Amino acid sequence: MRHNGCVSSPNFAGAVDLGAIAAQKDQQRKTDAAVEGAPAGLIIDATAANFQAEVMDRSMTVPVILDLWATWCEPCKQLSPLLEQLAAEYAGRWILAKVDVDAEQQIAAAFQVQSIPSVFAVIGGQVAPLFQGALPESQLRQAIDKVLEIAASQGIDGAVQGEEVSDDVDSELDAGDPRFDAAVDAIDAGDWPAARAAYRKILDESPADSDAAAGLATVDLYERTEGLDPVAALQSASSGEDIDAQLMAADVEALQGNWSACFTRLIDAVRQSAGDDRERARTRTVELFTVAGDDPAVASARTALASALF
C-alpha cells in the first residue's frame, strides 16, 4: 500500500491462512475416501434420544469414542475429519459417536464440557475422558490403541459388521452354517481337540464370528470340567482363598447357567487377588462372557469388572 509516495509493508494480521485451508481440504479428501466404503454404523450422530441405545448399550460389545464438537469450533474442523478417517480405517473395531454440543446441550451438560473438542471413551458402559483439543494423528492413534487395549482386557473386542451385510448374514444363519457341523459332531463325541480345531478353522476364516468364538470358549469349559464333582467343587471354594478352587467353582456355576453367581465369584477374585492370580481371574471372566453371550448378567458383570480393574 502506498502512502505519501512511500510503500508500506503489507499487514497480514487477520489474513486468511491459505496453507491451513489447503491442509483442511486435503484432510477432508482423505476422510471422504476412507469413509465412502466403510460399513454403515461406524460413525453415528449421538443425540439425547438415541444415546442409551447407540452409545451406552453398544459399548458393551464395541468401544465407543465420543467426539463433542460444534460447527463454529476451528479445532473441531481439524479433529473431527481425522477421527472419521480413523474410524473407517480401524474397520469396526470402535464406533465414533459425534455430539453437536449446540444441538445436544443436555449431553454437553451431563459431560460437564468446558471446552471443545472434548473426546471421551465409553467401554462397557463406563465413561472416561480422553483429551481436549485437536491432537496430531500419531497421538490420536496412540489414544485409540490404548482404548482398544483397555476394552480388550475387559473382553470388549467385538466389531461392527455393517448394516449392508446384515441381511445376508441373517439368511446364512437361518439356513445353518455347515462349517459348524464338524465342531458339533466332535463335541457330541467328547473329542475336545477336534472340536477346538473346527472352531479355530472357522475363526481363521471369519475372525469376528461370535458363534465360533463362543463355541471355542464352551469347548474349553467342557474340557476343564470333564469328570468334575460339582458339589465338591463348590464346597472346596467356600473359604474364598484358593484361586484354583474359585475358578473351578465358577466353571461349575457356568455349566449350571447360574451366570450371576459365576461372575460375582470371579470379579470378587479379581478384586481380592494380585499378580498372576488376578490375571487368571480376569481372563476366565472374559472367556465366560463369550460363553454367556446375551445373558442379562453379562452387562452388569462387565461394568463390575471395569470397576474392579480400574
VOPAGU-2260 file (C-alpha; in pm, 1 decimal, decimal comma):
REM VOPAGU-2260
SITE   aa  ch    i         X         Y         Z
SITE  MET   A    0       0,0       0,0       0,0
SITE  ARG   A    1     132,2     347,9     -92,0
SITE  HIS   A    2     114,3     643,9     149,1
SITE  ASN   A    3     269,1     983,1      67,2
SITE  GLY   A    4     481,3     830,5    -203,4
SITE  CYS   A    5     614,4     552,6      21,5
SITE  VAL   A    6     534,9     182,7       6,6
SITE  SER   A    7     442,3      41,5     345,5
SITE  SER   A    8     495,8    -321,5     443,1
SITE  PRO   A    9     184,2    -530,7     397,1
SITE  ASN   A   10      -2,4    -622,5     717,3
SITE  PHE   A   11    -109,5    -986,7     723,0
SITE  ALA   A   12    -272,4    -973,6    1064,8
SITE  GLY   A   13    -609,5   -1144,0    1032,4
SITE  ALA   A   14    -536,3   -1263,5     681,1
SITE  VAL   A   15    -673,0   -1595,4     564,0
SITE  ASP   A   16    -425,1   -1881,9     612,6
SITE  LEU   A   17    -425,1   -2036,3     267,1
SITE  GLY   A   18    -194,5   -2316,6     383,3
SITE  ALA   A   19    -436,7   -2413,4     658,7
SITE  ILE   A   20    -728,5   -2414,4     416,6
SITE  ALA   A   21    -536,3   -2636,9     175,9
SITE  ALA   A   22    -446,5   -2873,7     460,1
SITE  GLN   A   23    -809,5   -2893,6     570,6
SITE  LYS   A   24    -924,5   -2967,2     216,2
SITE  ASP   A   25    -659,0   -3236,8     178,7
SITE  GLN   A   26    -768,3   -3393,1     509,3
SITE  GLN   A   27   -1131,5   -3381,6     400,1
SITE  ARG   A   28   -1044,8   -3560,1      73,6
SITE  LYS   A   29    -870,3   -3833,1     269,2
SITE  THR   A   30   -1166,1   -3859,5     506,8
SITE  ASP   A   31   -1420,4   -3880,0     225,0
SITE  ALA   A   32   -1219,2   -4151,7      52,2
SITE  ALA   A   33   -1181,9   -4355,3     371,2
SITE  VAL   A   34   -1541,9   -4320,0     486,0
SITE  GLU   A   35   -1701,6   -4382,9     147,4
SITE  GLY   A   36   -1651,1   -4759,2     151,9
SITE  ALA   A   37   -1676,1   -4808,7     526,9
SITE  PRO   A   38   -1954,0   -5026,5     673,8
SITE  ALA   A   39   -2259,0   -4840,8     798,3
SITE  GLY   A   40   -2275,9   -4786,0    1172,1
SITE  LEU   A   41   -1910,0   -4694,4    1227,3
SITE  ILE   A   42   -1987,4   -4322,6    1257,3
SITE  ILE   A   43   -2309,3   -4206,4    1421,4
SITE  ASP   A   44   -2466,7   -3883,1    1537,9
SITE  ALA   A   45   -2543,3   -3925,2    1907,8
SITE  THR   A   46   -2847,3   -3747,8    2050,0
SITE  ALA   A   47   -3027,7   -3749,6    2382,6
SITE  ALA   A   48   -3289,4   -3973,5    2221,7
SITE  ASN   A   49   -3051,7   -4244,0    2097,7
SITE  PHE   A   50   -2764,6   -4209,9    2346,0
SITE  GLN   A   51   -2855,1   -4509,7    2560,1
SITE  ALA   A   52   -2901,9   -4747,3    2267,3
SITE  GLU   A   53   -2630,4   -4622,1    2032,1
SITE  VAL   A   54   -2358,0   -4536,2    2284,0
SITE  MET   A   55   -2406,2   -4699,5    2624,4
SITE  ASP   A   56   -2560,2   -5028,1    2508,3
SITE  ARG   A   57   -2324,8   -5072,4    2211,3
SITE  SER   A   58   -2024,0   -5002,7    2434,9
SITE  MET   A   59   -2091,0   -5339,6    2598,6
SITE  THR   A   60   -1953,2   -5514,1    2289,3
SITE  VAL   A   61   -1757,7   -5247,0    2097,6
SITE  PRO   A   62   -1570,9   -4947,5    2245,5
SITE  VAL   A   63   -1724,5   -4610,2    2158,8
SITE  ILE   A   64   -1531,5   -4284,9    2120,8
SITE  LEU   A   65   -1734,6   -3968,0    2173,2
SITE  ASP   A   66   -1644,3   -3652,0    1984,3
SITE  LEU   A   67   -1815,5   -3343,7    2131,7
SITE  TRP   A   68   -1791,7   -3065,6    1875,1
SITE  ALA   A   69   -1962,9   -2757,1    1729,0
SITE  THR   A   70   -1985,3   -2604,0    1383,9
SITE  TRP   A   71   -1811,9   -2281,6    1493,6
SITE  CYS   A   72   -1516,8   -2461,4    1658,3
SITE  GLU   A   73   -1199,1   -2432,8    1448,8
SITE  PRO   A   74   -1001,9   -2713,6    1623,1
SITE  CYS   A   75   -1308,5   -2935,2    1572,2
SITE  LYS   A   76   -1271,9   -2885,9    1197,6
SITE  GLN   A   77    -925,8   -3044,0    1223,8
SITE  LEU   A   78   -1007,0   -3322,7    1468,6
SITE  SER   A   79   -1347,6   -3448,9    1353,8
SITE  PRO   A   80   -1245,8   -3540,6     996,1
SITE  LEU   A   81    -938,2   -3719,0    1129,3
SITE  LEU   A   82   -1149,6   -3919,5    1374,6
SITE  GLU   A   83   -1385,1   -4013,1    1090,9
SITE  GLN   A   84   -1092,1   -4125,4     876,0
SITE  LEU   A   85    -952,0   -4341,1    1155,4
SITE  ALA   A   86   -1292,8   -4488,1    1238,8
SITE  ALA   A   87   -1314,4   -4610,2     880,6
SITE  GLU   A   88    -953,4   -4729,7     880,6
SITE  TYR   A   89    -998,6   -4934,7    1200,6
SITE  ALA   A   90   -1287,1   -5107,0    1019,9
SITE  GLY   A   91   -1535,7   -5154,5    1300,3
SITE  ARG   A   92   -1305,4   -5211,8    1597,7
SITE  TRP   A   93   -1456,1   -4898,9    1755,3
SITE  ILE   A   94   -1750,8   -4668,8    1694,9
SITE  LEU   A   95   -1727,5   -4291,2    1655,5
SITE  ALA   A   96   -2024,2   -4112,6    1812,9
SITE  LYS   A   97   -2040,5   -3741,4    1727,8
SITE  VAL   A   98   -2224,5   -3497,3    1955,0
SITE  ASP   A   99   -2308,7   -3145,4    1837,2
SITE  VAL   A  100   -2296,3   -2961,6    2170,4
SITE  ASP   A  101   -2518,0   -2678,8    2044,0
SITE  ALA   A  102   -2793,1   -2916,6    1935,2
SITE  GLU   A  103   -2743,5   -3158,3    2226,7
SITE  GLN   A  104   -2697,5   -2930,1    2526,7
SITE  GLN   A  105   -2831,9   -3197,3    2761,5
SITE  ILE   A  106   -2544,2   -3430,2    2673,4
SITE  ALA   A  107   -2290,1   -3147,8    2694,7
SITE  ALA   A  108   -2417,6   -3060,6    3042,4
SITE  ALA   A  109   -2406,5   -3423,6    3154,1
SITE  PHE   A  110   -2040,9   -3446,3    3048,0
SITE  GLN   A  111   -1963,6   -3107,4    3208,6
SITE  VAL   A  112   -1795,3   -2990,8    2889,6
SITE  GLN   A  113   -1587,0   -2677,9    2944,6
SITE  SER   A  114   -1415,7   -2659,1    2605,6
SITE  ILE   A  115   -1433,1   -2833,7    2272,1
SITE  PRO   A  116   -1341,9   -3052,0    2107,5
SITE  SER   A  117   -1372,8   -3287,3    2403,3
SITE  VAL   A  118   -1323,8   -3658,1    2347,1
SITE  PHE   A  119   -1436,6   -3941,3    2574,6
SITE  ALA   A  120   -1419,1   -4321,5    2564,2
SITE  VAL   A  121   -1712,7   -4541,9    2661,2
SITE  ILE   A  122   -1619,6   -4901,2    2745,9
SITE  GLY   A  123   -1865,3   -5144,2    2897,7
SITE  GLY   A  124   -2098,2   -4861,7    2996,4
SITE  GLN   A  125   -1817,7   -4675,4    3174,3
SITE  VAL   A  126   -1720,7   -4326,0    3054,2
SITE  ALA   A  127   -1363,4   -4196,3    3073,3
SITE  PRO   A  128   -1224,5   -3863,0    2945,1
SITE  LEU   A  129    -953,4   -3893,9    2680,5
SITE  PHE   A  130    -841,2   -3544,0    2582,0
SITE  GLN   A  131    -947,6   -3192,0    2487,8
SITE  GLY   A  132    -837,8   -3002,2    2178,8
SITE  ALA   A  133    -705,2   -3129,4    1847,6
SITE  LEU   A  134    -428,5   -3390,1    1851,6
SITE  PRO   A  135    -188,3   -3481,1    1570,8
SITE  GLU   A  136    -263,6   -3809,7    1401,6
SITE  SER   A  137      18,7   -4001,5    1571,2
SITE  GLN   A  138    -101,5   -3909,2    1920,9
SITE  LEU   A  139    -461,5   -3974,7    1823,6
SITE  ARG   A  140    -371,8   -4326,2    1710,2
SITE  GLN   A  141    -193,8   -4387,2    2042,0
SITE  ALA   A  142    -502,0   -4276,8    2234,3
SITE  ILE   A  143    -730,3   -4500,0    2027,5
SITE  ASP   A  144    -498,1   -4800,0    2060,3
SITE  LYS   A  145    -497,0   -4753,7    2437,7
SITE  VAL   A  146    -878,1   -4753,8    2438,7
SITE  LEU   A  147    -879,2   -5077,7    2238,5
SITE  GLU   A  148    -624,9   -5232,8    2475,2
SITE  ILE   A  149    -834,0   -5148,9    2781,9
SITE  ALA   A  150   -1151,5   -5268,6    2611,8
SITE  ALA   A  151    -989,9   -5599,5    2517,3
SITE  SER   A  152    -877,0   -5651,3    2876,8
SITE  GLN   A  153   -1247,5   -5643,7    2968,2
SITE  GLY   A  154   -1348,9   -5878,6    2688,9
SITE  ILE   A  155   -1492,6   -5598,2    2477,9
SITE  ASP   A  156   -1334,7   -5664,6    2142,0
SITE  GLY   A  157   -1628,9   -5704,3    1908,1
SITE  ALA   A  158   -1654,0   -5540,0    1570,3
SITE  VAL   A  159   -1919,9   -5351,7    1379,1
SITE  GLN   A  160   -2023,6   -5573,4    1090,0
SITE  GLY   A  161   -2202,8   -5310,2     886,8
SITE  GLU   A  162   -2571,9   -5281,1     812,4
SITE  GLU   A  163   -2526,0   -5350,9     443,7
SITE  VAL   A  164   -2434,4   -5716,1     506,0
SITE  SER   A  165   -2675,4   -5792,1     791,4
SITE  ASP   A  166   -2949,0   -5938,6     569,4
SITE  ASP   A  167   -2707,2   -6182,2     407,3
SITE  VAL   A  168   -2566,4   -6286,3     744,0
SITE  ASP   A  169   -2912,6   -6341,8     886,8
SITE  SER   A  170   -3014,2   -6559,5     592,9
SITE  GLU   A  171   -2697,0   -6766,8     628,1
SITE  LEU   A  172   -2760,1   -6820,3     998,6
SITE  ASP   A  173   -3122,3   -6914,8     937,1
SITE  ALA   A  174   -3011,9   -7171,6     680,7
SITE  GLY   A  175   -2745,6   -7310,8     916,2
SITE  ASP   A  176   -2372,5   -7294,6     861,4
SITE  PRO   A  177   -2230,3   -7634,0     761,2
SITE  ARG   A  178   -1886,0   -7529,5     887,3
SITE  PHE   A  179   -2015,2   -7588,7    1240,6
SITE  ASP   A  180   -2115,3   -7949,4    1177,5
SITE  ALA   A  181   -1765,3   -8086,0    1243,4
SITE  ALA   A  182   -1743,0   -7898,1    1573,9
SITE  VAL   A  183   -2084,7   -8019,7    1688,9
SITE  ASP   A  184   -2005,6   -8379,4    1594,2
SITE  ALA   A  185   -1675,9   -8360,0    1784,7
SITE  ILE   A  186   -1848,7   -8218,0    2094,4
SITE  ASP   A  187   -2106,6   -8498,3    2083,5
SITE  ALA   A  188   -1817,7   -8746,4    2073,7
SITE  GLY   A  189   -1633,1   -8570,6    2357,3
SITE  ASP   A  190   -1339,9   -8508,5    2122,9
SITE  TRP   A  191   -1232,0   -8169,9    2257,4
SITE  PRO   A  192    -918,8   -8123,9    2041,7
SITE  ALA   A  193   -1118,1   -8189,6    1723,5
SITE  ALA   A  194   -1395,5   -7953,7    1831,7
SITE  ARG   A  195   -1142,9   -7684,9    1917,4
SITE  ALA   A  196    -970,6   -7728,3    1580,9
SITE  ALA   A  197   -1303,1   -7698,1    1397,1
SITE  TYR   A  198   -1392,4   -7372,8    1570,1
SITE  ARG   A  199   -1044,2   -7230,7    1517,3
SITE  LYS   A  200   -1071,0   -7306,2    1147,2
SITE  ILE   A  201   -1390,2   -7100,9    1131,5
SITE  LEU   A  202   -1227,1   -6816,8    1322,9
SITE  ASP   A  203    -929,1   -6821,0    1088,4
SITE  GLU   A  204   -1172,7   -6760,9     803,1
SITE  SER   A  205   -1406,3   -6524,5     993,5
SITE  PRO   A  206   -1228,7   -6369,3    1294,2
SITE  ALA   A  207   -1540,1   -6175,3    1402,9
SITE  ASP   A  208   -1767,0   -6483,6    1411,0
SITE  SER   A  209   -1913,4   -6458,9    1761,3
SITE  ASP   A  210   -2077,1   -6803,8    1740,4
SITE  ALA   A  211   -1742,6   -6970,0    1670,3
SITE  ALA   A  212   -1574,9   -6772,7    1949,1
SITE  ALA   A  213   -1847,7   -6878,5    2190,8
SITE  GLY   A  214   -1818,3   -7238,0    2072,7
SITE  LEU   A  215   -1442,4   -7240,4    2128,7
SITE  ALA   A  216   -1478,9   -7098,6    2480,2
SITE  THR   A  217   -1752,9   -7352,6    2553,9
SITE  VAL   A  218   -1529,8   -7641,5    2446,3
SITE  ASP   A  219   -1262,8   -7516,1    2685,5
SITE  LEU   A  220   -1525,2   -7505,1    2962,3
SITE  TYR   A  221   -1640,3   -7860,7    2888,6
SITE  GLU   A  222   -1284,6   -7991,4    2889,7
SITE  ARG   A  223   -1196,1   -7817,5    3219,0
SITE  THR   A  224   -1499,2   -7965,0    3393,9
SITE  GLU   A  225   -1492,7   -8315,6    3248,6
SITE  GLY   A  226   -1532,7   -8568,1    3529,5
SITE  LEU   A  227   -1566,3   -8293,0    3790,7
SITE  ASP   A  228   -1784,3   -8340,6    4100,3
SITE  PRO   A  229   -1982,8   -8012,3    4105,9
SITE  VAL   A  230   -2083,6   -8037,5    4471,7
SITE  ALA   A  231   -1725,6   -8096,3    4583,4
SITE  ALA   A  232   -1601,3   -7814,4    4360,6
SITE  LEU   A  233   -1841,4   -7564,2    4515,3
SITE  GLN   A  234   -1761,9   -7680,3    4867,6
SITE  SER   A  235   -1386,5   -7650,0    4813,4
SITE  ALA   A  236   -1432,9   -7284,3    4714,1
SITE  SER   A  237   -1621,4   -7192,3    5030,2
SITE  SER   A  238   -1312,9   -7044,8    5201,0
SITE  GLY   A  239   -1257,1   -6798,8    4916,2
SITE  GLU   A  240    -875,9   -6811,6    4940,1
SITE  ASP   A  241    -768,0   -7066,9    4676,3
SITE  ILE   A  242    -779,4   -6912,1    4326,8
SITE  ASP   A  243    -786,3   -7255,5    4159,0
SITE  ALA   A  244   -1088,3   -7352,4    4367,3
SITE  GLN   A  245   -1263,7   -7025,8    4280,8
SITE  LEU   A  246   -1205,4   -7071,1    3908,4
SITE  MET   A  247   -1333,2   -7428,8    3918,9
SITE  ALA   A  248   -1642,2   -7328,9    4117,1
SITE  ALA   A  249   -1712,2   -7052,9    3865,8
SITE  ASP   A  250   -1692,3   -7309,7    3586,1
SITE  VAL   A  251   -1948,8   -7523,2    3767,8
SITE  GLU   A  252   -2182,3   -7226,2    3804,3
SITE  ALA   A  253   -2134,0   -7151,5    3434,6
SITE  LEU   A  254   -2233,8   -7507,0    3342,1
SITE  GLN   A  255   -2541,9   -7467,4    3560,3
SITE  GLY   A  256   -2630,3   -7142,7    3383,4
SITE  ASN   A  257   -2600,3   -6953,8    3710,7
SITE  TRP   A  258   -2420,8   -6662,5    3546,5
SITE  SER   A  259   -2488,0   -6409,1    3819,0
SITE  ALA   A  260   -2316,8   -6623,6    4083,1
SITE  CYS   A  261   -2039,0   -6717,4    3840,2
SITE  PHE   A  262   -1945,8   -6358,5    3755,7
SITE  THR   A  263   -1982,8   -6237,2    4112,5
SITE  ARG   A  264   -1736,2   -6504,9    4223,5
SITE  LEU   A  265   -1485,2   -6424,4    3950,9
SITE  ILE   A  266   -1497,5   -6047,0    3995,0
SITE  ASP   A  267   -1455,8   -6087,2    4370,8
SITE  ALA   A  268   -1145,2   -6292,3    4289,3
SITE  VAL   A  269   -1017,6   -6011,6    4065,4
SITE  ARG   A  270   -1065,4   -5759,9    4348,2
SITE  GLN   A  271    -908,6   -5977,0    4616,1
SITE  SER   A  272    -607,9   -6116,2    4430,2
SITE  ALA   A  273    -295,6   -5974,1    4268,2
SITE  GLY   A  274     -34,7   -6059,6    4006,8
SITE  ASP   A  275     -81,3   -6381,3    3811,3
SITE  ASP   A  276    -385,2   -6487,2    4016,4
SITE  ARG   A  277    -562,1   -6160,8    3935,8
SITE  GLU   A  278    -486,4   -6200,4    3566,0
SITE  ARG   A  279    -613,0   -6559,9    3567,1
SITE  ALA   A  280    -940,7   -6446,1    3725,2
SITE  ARG   A  281    -975,7   -6162,3    3474,4
SITE  THR   A  282    -903,6   -6390,4    3179,5
SITE  ARG   A  283   -1155,4   -6652,5    3295,1
SITE  THR   A  284   -1419,6   -6382,0    3339,5
SITE  VAL   A  285   -1367,7   -6258,8    2984,8
SITE  GLU   A  286   -1376,5   -6614,0    2845,7
SITE  LEU   A  287   -1706,1   -6682,8    3018,3
SITE  PHE   A  288   -1854,0   -6355,1    2893,0
SITE  THR   A  289   -1816,1   -6512,3    2548,9
SITE  VAL   A  290   -1990,0   -6832,2    2658,4
SITE  ALA   A  291   -2274,8   -6644,4    2830,6
SITE  GLY   A  292   -2345,4   -6438,7    2519,0
SITE  ASP   A  293   -2654,2   -6220,6    2560,0
SITE  ASP   A  294   -2740,9   -6332,2    2912,0
SITE  PRO   A  295   -2859,9   -6027,9    3114,1
SITE  ALA   A  296   -2592,2   -6091,9    3377,3
SITE  VAL   A  297   -2316,1   -6005,4    3130,8
SITE  ALA   A  298   -2386,9   -5631,8    3105,7
SITE  SER   A  299   -2370,9   -5568,5    3481,2
SITE  ALA   A  300   -2071,6   -5801,1    3515,1
SITE  ARG   A  301   -1877,7   -5606,5    3251,6
SITE  THR   A  302   -1938,5   -5287,3    3445,6
SITE  ALA   A  303   -1831,9   -5455,8    3769,8
SITE  LEU   A  304   -1516,6   -5593,9    3606,8
SITE  ALA   A  305   -1423,1   -5249,3    3477,0
SITE  SER   A  306   -1464,9   -5109,7    3828,1
SITE  ALA   A  307   -1255,7   -5390,9    3977,3
SITE  LEU   A  308    -974,5   -5338,1    3726,5
SITE  PHE   A  309    -960,4   -4959,4    3730,0
